[in-house]
Amino acid sequence: MLRNNNVVARIFQRQIQTPPPGTSVHCARRFYENLVPSFTIYDVECPDHSFRKFTDDGQYLISFSRNHQDLIVYRPTWLSYSYKQEDCHLPSRAKRFDSFFTQLYCVPLASSNEVICKDFFLYVITNQFGLFATSTAQIHDAPAIGGAIQGVPSIERITFHLLRLEDGVILDEKVFRNDFINLAHNMGVFLYDDLLAVVSLRYQTIYILQIRESGNLVDVRAIGAFCREDDELFLNSNSQCMTVADKSKLHQSSGNHVNNGVHSNQLNSDNSFLSGIKQRLLSFIFQGIWSEETDKFQRVQCLKKKFYFHFQDYVDLIIWKVQFLDRHHLLIKFGSVDGGLQVSRSADHHASFFAVYNMETTEIVAFYQNSADELYLLFEQFCDHFYAMSRNSSYMNFISSHSNNIHALEQLRSIKYKASSLSQFVKKMLTSLPFSCQSLSPSPYFDQSLFRYDEKV
């Protein structure tokens, strides 16, 4: 049955008919087919700012000063002028920015030696908080000290600012020193409900923070060198016991041996353990290969080929990117040091791996290579689950994807059938995982059940 696209008929139909359960939002979004942007105003007198984006609820327009020191927030005034058909004679005031937006405030965020990261912004819709970041300049040839990864640059100071967008009050700050967090397009930070995951590329640590309703950033856990809260205490207590025992043995044998100035049994920092997350990963890979074969001889041969031969390659993997799948599970992308610093367009040329990590049990529950058909099938059929939508923002559930929209699925399959190599196609599609936080817009104009558009334009 064809729908009447006349807006008057649609309003009348809305009055006399009740939409099926669960489709009221879909029916309301159809009205945007009658509200299509069809006119552009040129040479508008805009302030000299760097505009970032609208918040997902459309309440605020985020912008920064040109020197990247101040935050300027505007509120849209929405529809201000109208015209009929082709006869468009708008007043001169329509070419002024302040006819459509009202400035709420201007807040200085960055200090003298810091600048605002103009590509980073996260919106906490439940409390209308905004998360911003400022940082000092990168040091590309920084020495790898204190457990840092060789080849990863360093930033002397990175500061996250939690701000209430209603009045511009800075509620809390979180500072990372001599670290490197990829802030471009929110790649190194992921927000899910009130949980925040921050990835330290330099020290290979995933910091989990909680944003309280009071506006405080509270440390929850750090995943990296240690996985459980008491791992560090346990290892330190055992190392102290080992040191005391070794000293007593050394004292007993000191009369029979010449001391050359170096304690042969002193704990060597260079021979430290692998990180907790890396040990979890290696254990999962080992157990998976172990269970493939039941024959002992075949099992040993399989371990040699698939595990021990690639052991150093697994050890050298670093965390590239992280996202929440839900409140308990993280999707972690591992790869080489060089690949972790590349832009996403060339990242598919580097070998990478995906792991699903349970924060509560501290276990790896799944592991895939970036060419795995099994992971691609999950991505194709259940793409919405990878977006990890907040439970408090229902309109984010209407973002079109190939798992909820037949038009998007047809477009994806058309690209798949045209691909010369299925393996390269899978790698290219899985390059987008983990998704960058708040990278997609819930606007009805991007709803592929309502509009068709060319993403290349």
C-alpha angles and dihedrals in degrees: 000000000000117000122228107243095198109117093220091052090048093052091048091048090050089056097051101034133058115216118236115270113284095015102086093102091047090052092049092050090057089073087073087073085073093045103060119156105249106159134057127202113212132201094027114179099242126176115254095258137128105244115212109181148293117271112254092254091052094237099118140032112212120211139159133214117258092251088053093235103107136052116221119191125193133189118217117238089202122203109024105152138026138186137188122247114304096340099098116169107155120179120254090253088069088075092062122095094220090062089072104026136043120206111233100185147323116231126187108228108164127066124225096278096036132076132199114258097237093195094057127082133133125189123212100203098188093063099018090241123156124211116209133173136214127186145172124243122294121257104212099186097045114150117250102244133151094028096312121152116255113243097025114115123235134229117203095215133011117180127190115204121201108203134181104233094203094071106000097249114157105228103181144346135212120200128201116190129204091356139117123231119172102234098169109119090348090289097145098042130058127188123202117173102306096338122099125195117199119188118211104202092184096054098024095234130139110212115203114203132178124219107216123208087246089063099255126139106222125190111237105171144326119227117198124064087023130026103189126050094244098042093098093047091049094049094045093050092050093047090052091052090049091050093051091049092048092049091053090051090048091051091051093051097037092099093058100042133059114237109229094188095263124092104225091200096046113126108261115217090205090063094055124145123271113261118276094247091049092051090050089052095048091047092052092049091047094049092047093053091042092057093050093077130043097188110087095220093048090045092056092047091048092050091050093052101038105028116019094038090055096033096112091046089056091046091052094054116114132196111263105173141352138200136175118250090183136329092292106033132067128196106217125191117209128192146131124309092249094050093050091063096046124100116259094252092068098031093094089070090067124075111249139170136211125217131184110217126195108214094197098052093028089226134134105235100180138016129189138171117233090253096052113132090204092061092045091054089052089048092049097046101034104028092140091065090061091057090065095207119205115252090225097058106064095173090064087069089071097068108126118243136159090260095058104027126061093205093055090046092052090050091050094048091048089056090045094053092048093051114110093212123033092201092054090046091053091049091049093050094046091050089086091062125132092039118230111248117262091356094136129067123227090209114139088229088071092048104114092203087065106029138023120213140164112249091202093064 
